Each structure stands twice: as structure tokens, then as C-alpha cells.
Amino acid sequence: MTAPSARTPRTAWIAPGWWFVAPALTLIVVFFVGPVLAAIVLSFTDFDLYALADPRAARWVGLRNYSRVLQEPLFWQALRNTLYFALVGGPLTVAASLGAALLVNARALRWKGTARAVFFAPFVTTLVAVAIVWRYLYHPRYGLLNWMLGHVGVQPIDWLGDPRWAMPAIILMATWKNFGYNMLIFIAGLQNIPRELHEAAALDGATPFQRFRHVTIPMLAPTMFFVVIVTMIGYLQLFTEPYVMTQGGPLRATTSLVLYMYEEGFRWWRLGVAAAIAFLLFLVIVLFTLLQRRISPRGAA
Amino acid sequence: MTMARAREFRTGTVALYAALVVFGALSLLPLLWMLSASFMAQGEATTFPPALLPRNPTLVHYRDLFGRLALGRYAMNSALVATVTTIGALAINASAGYAFAKLRFRGRDATFRAMAAGLAIPVQVAMLPLFLLIKSLGLVNNYGGVIIPGLSSIFGIFLVRQYALAIPDDLLDAARIDGASEFRVFRSIVLPTIQPVLATLALWTFLATWNDFMWPLIVLSDDRKYTLPVALAGLVGEHAQDVELMMAGAVITVLPVLILFLMLQRYYVEGVTEGSVK
């Protein structure tokens, strides 16, 4: 045996880089990669409350969980609700972000820092807490929102109690909570537009609106597509808002895929079924990600 | 400037500030109402027309929350979980981010690419087996179960790596030639250099952990161990009618993160622009 010389301890055989990344990689493998792979296996078993007590009780059931979930009307409703939230809420949030960014970035504006902080404040707040606040803002009789709308002649709306309004109400709340985040990204994007472009357009007699339409929008378009898709992917994971504000109701109108998964998995302890739901959600997210890859320019993503 | 141009400029500015006031009011109104209602007497927030300001401001709900309802305990739980997670995440992600940026070792780039691909997998997919793992480790209803899975974050590693890429290699090599070990180089040269991004990472981790709901809801079953958001969600089930009390609870939950954000805004914003425009 050729012992390593005294000056080179055994550990030197492993590149120092690995020692630096080892703690992080170990944690990621054990607490993320491993569980993701295990979830595939779990989704093919009938893991339930009995198996929770004794894992040997779980049996392999092949694709049965998937076929059961796909035949469940509640799954399709949860999917529709989730897509509604993402496809309407995503663009709406991004539109609000863009509006706020244009405001903050306007050259005539003073106190830019203050404006930016005010718009960003909702994003840093605790979701559970502000969801509770909005529950009361949405109160059909005493809520601030109906009172304000009453001034412009709108009849009281039962925001969270009417199946048609519950999802729009959650979308509005999420837009309020999240627009500040993308606003920061847009502000950075706006500042990257060369000032000469605007000046040249102004010299050619373009009105501010024309400059917005023909200079700002085309220059910002790549960022915009990217941001819309990323926001929608985040929105596909809707959970806390319906959990706190509506418990998925009324008439299941706000039950999202993640809430459905949570109920199956952690309320009824049907972990096999819940894992199948999780993978179906993953599939939807993969579709959105592929879309993002396709439209994002120069590999910006 | 002609008169017409000047007038156009002035109306533009007025419109700008009007839009700003409307946007700003919408942004702050829910938070201001939360604060105001938390000082109202019981029942005052459920009147028509809605009361905007408390007639006789009272602290009774805060006294109730910290006394009878023991919200102070939950605040301590949240502070503990968020602090420990932040310290651990700093150590773990800073060293990994630096190594991925500046140290050469076989398999580095492939590992990094694999990690980047992992970002596309939603955390919910891992949650069910993760719960079983936590259970088999005896960490259900234990802060360890809440903290450990959050220690290492791919986002955190990305953030640090992006920043560490700018460290000049000459600086590191000079120290190595002087005989410093890799660990020594990291501690006395790299860490001081990347301090700003560490502040960003610390702030993001702290706020994300403080605000997190779904995972602590799953792991913690004993209500004495709840974090603030989990406790608050439970409280609203029993006290849905006590609007003013719930608003005080929301203020207690939100205020610490808002204050932290306002004090350290610069670092927080850094995280958004660095993290998203990779």
C-alpha cells in the first residue's frame, strides 16, 4: 500500500471544490431529488393511512391512481380553476407590474424610491395575514370594497360566497400582492432601453403614446413574455389564498390542484393518489416551461 | 419650449401624479385598513358604512392576543425557525455558490446544469415523500422538520455564484501562493468580498421562511409549536367574527417583515434583479 505522503492528507484526493458543495448537494439530494424520485414510485402505490402506520401495507397498483384521478370530476374542476387563475391572473399581474414600472420610471417623477417601496410593500407581506385582511375587505355587507363600488353605483357583490366571483376575487387579491415583484424586473428592463431611441422618436415628432407603442413595447417584449410565463408557472401552484379565504369553495369554485393534492394527501392520507395529482400538476408546469423555452429569445431563460 | 408643449408637459405631469396617487392608495389601502381596524373596539369594523378610523383607539386586541391567545409564543417560534434557517442557509449556500463560480473540479458544470434543471420541478412534487422521510426521521412536529429541507436552496446557490463570478482569480491565487488553505481563502478573502450578496440571501431566506405556510402546516401538528402564519390561519377558523382581533393578529405577523424590508430594501431589490434576469 502506498500511503499518501505526510504533506498530503487523504482528503486531498478529493478536489476542494467538492468539500465546498458537499453540504448543499447532500441536502438537495436527500431532501429534494430523492423525494421527487420517490414520488414517482408513490404515485404507483395505494399508500394510505394504513401504510402510514406500516409501509408494508402499501401495494403496487400500476396506473390505477392516475386513471382514478382522471375520472374524478373534481380533478378536472381543480385543473380548470388552476388554469383560470394562472391564465387570467398571470397577464393581469404583469399588466399591473408594467403600469407601475412605467410610473416609477417616468422622468418627471420625484420620490421614485418611495413610490417603488410603496408598490413593493404588498409583495413582502405574509400571504396568510393579507389573505385574512382581504377576506374582510370582500365582506358583502361591511367590506370596504363593496362600499367603494357602491359610490359608483355597483350593487353589492358576494365576492367570496358566489361561485362566479370567488376566483376573480382571489385573482384580484393575488394581483395586488404580487405585481411589485415583476415591477422591479420591468424597471431594470426600462432602464436598459437606450435613451437615444426615445429622443430620436421624439425628434421625429412621435407623441408619448406613440413612443410607448413603438419604442418601449418592442424593446420590452422579450422581458414581458418571460415574465408572463414565469408568473403563470408560479400561479399554477395556488394554495394559500383558497385555503385561507374560501377553503376551496363555494361549490369548489376555488379548489386548486395543490389544494386538491393537499386534501387527498394530508387530510385523507391517500398519499398515492395525491402523488399522482402532484405529477399531473408537474406535467402542466412542464408544458408551460416548454412554451417559455420556445418564446424566450437568446436563451434569456 | 412653446406654450402648447409646456401645457402638454404640465397636464402630463398632473396625470402622472394622479395615477401615482391612485396606484399607491390601492397598494397601501389594505395594509392601512388592517392597521386601523386593529385599534377599533369590538364590532366597530362590522358597521355600515365601514369605519375607516377607530373612534376610540384601543390596544385591547393586542393584549388579548399576547395574553389569552399566546400569540407571543408563535412569534417566538417563527423567529426561531426563520433565524436558524437563515444562518444555516448562509453557510451552506455561500460555500456552494462560491465553489461553483471559482473552484475547478471534475463534474462541476454537469452538476450545476442538473441543479438548474431541478429549478423547474415544483416543490409540491417532493412534498409527500418528504413528509414520509421527515416522519421516519422522527422530525414530524419538530422544528428540525421545518428547518432542514429549507437550508439548501438552488436559488440561493445561483445568487451567490452569480456574484462570486466577479471575484478576480488573481486575488485568490495570491493568497494560495502565500500558503493559505482553500478554507482560509474562503473565510478571509471570499466572504468579505461577497458580503452584499450574503445580505441579500439572508434577507430573502428570513422573509421567505417567516412567511411560509404550507410546509410548516404539514409538519407541525401540536398547536404550541405553530409558526405565526399557521397559528393565524387556525385562529381565523375560531375567531372569524372578531375582525378587529384578527386584524391585530395580521399586524403582528406582517409588521416584522415590513420593517425588515424597509430597513434593508436595497439588498432585497438586488435579489429580484439578480435572481430573475440570469
Contacts between the chains, C-beta under 8 A, distances in Angstrom:
chain1	res1	chain2	res2	distance
A	15	B	103	7.4
A	15	B	104	7.6
A	15	B	105	3.6
A	15	B	106	6.8
A	16	B	99	8.0
A	16	B	103	6.2
A	16	B	105	7.4
A	16	B	182	4.1
A	17	B	99	4.6
A	17	B	103	3.6
A	17	B	104	6.7
A	17	B	105	3.3
A	17	B	108	6.2
A	18	B	99	8.0
A	18	B	105	5.7
A	19	B	182	7.8
A	20	B	95	4.5
A	20	B	96	6.2
A	20	B	98	6.5
A	20	B	99	3.5
A	20	B	103	6.4
A	20	B	182	7.7
A	20	B	186	7.2
A	21	B	95	7.4
A	21	B	96	4.5
A	21	B	99	4.9
A	21	B	100	6.7
A	21	B	111	7.3
A	23	B	91	7.8
A	23	B	92	4.9
A	23	B	95	7.2
A	23	B	96	7.3
A	23	B	152	7.3
A	24	B	92	4.9
A	24	B	93	6.2
A	24	B	95	7.4
A	24	B	96	3.6
A	24	B	152	4.4
A	24	B	157	6.1
A	25	B	96	7.2
A	25	B	111	7.1
A	25	B	152	7.9
A	27	B	92	6.8
A	27	B	148	7.3
A	27	B	149	7.8
A	27	B	151	5.6
A	27	B	152	3.7
A	28	B	115	7.1
A	28	B	118	7.3
A	28	B	152	5.3
A	28	B	154	7.0
A	30	B	133	7.8
A	31	B	126	7.6
A	31	B	130	6.3
A	31	B	133	7.3
A	31	B	148	6.6
A	31	B	149	4.3
A	31	B	152	7.6
A	32	B	118	6.9
A	32	B	121	7.9
A	32	B	123	8.0
A	32	B	126	5.4
A	32	B	130	7.9
A	32	B	149	7.6
A	33	B	118	7.0
A	34	B	129	7.4
A	34	B	133	7.4
A	35	B	125	7.9
A	35	B	126	3.9
A	35	B	127	7.5
A	35	B	128	7.8
A	35	B	129	4.0
A	35	B	130	4.3
A	35	B	133	6.3
A	36	B	121	5.9
A	36	B	125	5.5
A	36	B	126	4.9
A	36	B	129	7.8
A	38	B	129	3.6
A	38	B	132	7.7
A	38	B	133	7.9
A	39	B	125	5.3
A	39	B	126	6.4
A	39	B	128	6.0
A	39	B	129	5.2
A	42	B	128	6.0
A	42	B	129	5.8
A	42	B	132	8.0
A	52	B	135	7.9
A	55	B	132	7.9
A	99	B	23	7.2
A	100	B	23	6.1
A	103	B	16	6.9
A	103	B	19	5.9
A	103	B	20	5.6
A	103	B	23	6.2
A	106	B	16	5.4
A	108	B	9	7.9
A	108	B	12	7.1
A	108	B	13	4.9
A	108	B	16	5.9
A	109	B	16	6.3
A	109	B	17	7.8
A	109	B	20	7.0
A	115	B	20	6.2
A	115	B	24	6.7
A	116	B	269	7.9
A	117	B	262	6.7
A	117	B	265	6.1
A	118	B	24	4.9
A	118	B	27	5.5
A	118	B	28	6.1
A	119	B	23	7.0
A	119	B	24	7.3
A	119	B	27	5.4
A	120	B	261	7.8
A	120	B	265	8.0
A	120	B	269	7.7
A	121	B	27	6.7
A	121	B	28	7.0
A	121	B	31	6.7
A	121	B	258	6.5
A	121	B	261	7.3
A	122	B	27	6.1
A	122	B	30	7.5
A	122	B	31	7.2
A	124	B	207	6.0
A	124	B	257	5.5
A	124	B	258	6.5
A	124	B	261	4.4
A	124	B	268	7.3
A	125	B	31	7.1
A	125	B	211	7.7
A	125	B	254	4.8
A	125	B	257	6.6
A	125	B	258	6.6
A	126	B	210	6.9
A	126	B	211	4.5
A	126	B	228	7.3
A	126	B	229	5.6
A	126	B	250	7.9
A	126	B	253	4.9
A	126	B	254	5.4
A	126	B	257	6.3
A	127	B	211	6.2
A	127	B	213	6.4
A	127	B	229	7.5
A	128	B	211	7.9
A	128	B	213	5.2
A	128	B	229	3.9
A	128	B	230	7.9
A	128	B	232	5.4
A	128	B	233	5.3
A	128	B	253	7.2
A	129	B	34	7.9
A	129	B	229	7.0
A	129	B	232	6.1
A	129	B	249	7.5
A	129	B	250	3.9
A	129	B	253	4.2
A	129	B	254	4.9
A	130	B	30	6.5
A	130	B	31	7.7
A	130	B	34	7.8
A	130	B	250	7.1
A	130	B	254	7.0
A	132	B	232	6.7
A	132	B	233	7.9
A	132	B	236	5.3
A	132	B	246	5.6
A	132	B	249	7.7
A	132	B	250	5.5
A	133	B	30	5.3
A	133	B	31	7.7
A	133	B	33	7.2
A	133	B	34	4.6
A	133	B	247	6.9
A	133	B	250	5.5
A	134	B	30	6.5
A	135	B	236	7.6
A	136	B	37	7.5
A	136	B	45	7.0
A	136	B	243	5.3
A	136	B	246	7.5
A	136	B	247	7.5
A	137	B	30	6.0
A	137	B	33	7.0
A	139	B	46	7.5
A	141	B	46	7.9
A	141	B	48	6.2
A	142	B	45	7.0
A	142	B	46	4.6
A	142	B	47	6.5
A	142	B	48	5.9
A	142	B	50	5.8
A	143	B	50	7.2
A	144	B	29	7.4
A	144	B	33	6.1
A	144	B	50	5.3
A	147	B	48	7.5
A	147	B	49	5.8
A	147	B	50	5.1
A	176	B	26	7.1
A	176	B	27	7.3
A	176	B	30	6.9
A	180	B	27	7.8
A	181	B	272	6.3
A	184	B	269	5.9
A	184	B	272	4.5
A	184	B	273	6.2
A	185	B	272	6.6
A	185	B	273	6.9
A	185	B	276	5.4
A	185	B	277	6.7
A	188	B	273	4.9
A	188	B	277	6.5
A	208	B	12	6.9
A	230	B	276	7.4
A	236	B	122	7.7
A	237	B	122	5.7
A	237	B	123	8.0
A	237	B	124	6.4
A	239	B	213	7.9
A	239	B	214	5.7
A	240	B	213	5.0
A	240	B	214	6.8
A	243	B	213	7.8
A	243	B	233	7.2
A	244	B	233	5.6
A	244	B	236	6.9
A	258	B	124	5.5
A	258	B	214	7.9
A	261	B	124	6.4
A	262	B	214	7.4
A	262	B	218	8.0
A	265	B	127	7.7
A	265	B	128	5.3
A	265	B	131	8.0
A	266	B	131	7.6
A	266	B	218	5.7
A	271	B	128	5.1
A	271	B	132	7.4
A	274	B	128	5.6
A	275	B	128	5.2
A	275	B	129	7.6
A	278	B	122	7.9
A	278	B	124	5.4
A	278	B	125	4.7
A	278	B	127	7.3
A	278	B	128	6.6
A	279	B	125	6.7
A	281	B	122	6.6
A	281	B	124	6.5
A	281	B	125	7.6
A	282	B	121	6.8
A	282	B	122	6.1
A	282	B	125	5.2
A	285	B	120	7.2
A	285	B	122	5.7
A	286	B	120	7.3
A	289	B	120	5.3
A	300	B	277	7.9
A	301	B	278	7.9
